[in-house]
Amino acid sequence: MTPMSANAPSPRAHRAPPRLALALLACLLLYGIDLACVAAVPADGLSYASNFALPFDLMVCVPAAFYLLVVRRAQLSPLLVLPVIWLGGLVSLQLAVPEQPSILPLLGVATLAVEAAVAVREIRRFVRGYRAARASSDNPLDWFAGAFCVLVRNERAARMAGLELAMWYYAAASWRCAPRVPSGYRAFTSHRQSGYVAVVGVLIGLMAVETFAVHMMVARFSVAAACTLTALSVYTVVWMVAETRAVVLNPLLVGDAELVARWGMLVCERVPLSLIARVGADEPAVPKRERLDLAAMGGQACWIELERPLEVRGAFGKPRLVRALKVSPDDRAAFTSALRPRS
């Protein structure tokens, strides 16, 4: 559950787009001035202007302006300055006069030093954020999103990046892990009676056959396109495997005071038991936009109707209100009895 105030946009968030636009305009203005000066400089001064003045402006002055106007004021990661430096170096390299003395090699070495320093600093911040998030949550998505939030300070962007790492965690590093069941909670699986794992396995097998056939057909016209489609199919399979592992490792949890409704990598919501009005198989008279569907394909539906709306977050942190949850515990009777005495 996410508090309403936590998701309210801050004044800084409202000022960020105009500030970013002004900063980009200032950087483009500096680029325009430099290029105009290089175009107007006499022939005897072209070597100095192209090999010394222009690289210094584009690789030092423009990134410094971007850092002061955007990164520092908005408390963003210094990693955002690196692409500005790279762009300045690329433009300077294209306009440099060959076989003449140039400051570009020196600036290239300085850029590598800056990249190393920024990378070390940001990696340390990322690790600290990851450790803090892991100490306060048992959800891998929260671990990685918390780490990225230290760098980008934007919850939605952090969750998108964290979801990518969480996917690889479940696909590659979770095979020896057991379901996480905190002390004082009962776990209710959702994947056994529905045959969810078997269905996903069949889909992966069909995708493998289809991917091979499509690759062979498309390769007759374009090898690059065939390889791209195959890579996308492999990525989809990895995602399906990761989501299946997440479903297995994240069962529904019922404690003394709350229900932890989880499904795969994407959803983990805490519902106070005092908020539950009804539990049963009958579909409630609640609009679809106010429902949260956490049921497995082919599973027996168990509806949880709430006394009042509960704010939940989507996969990328966007809040919405729900008044009913649909789950599919393998042991529906035991799950219902675990909730009803407290409802």
Summary of the structure (lengths in Angstrom):
residues: 343
radius of gyration: 27.0
end to end distance: 18.1
largest distance: 89.9
contacts: 1032
relative contact order: 0.09
helix: 63%
strand: 14%
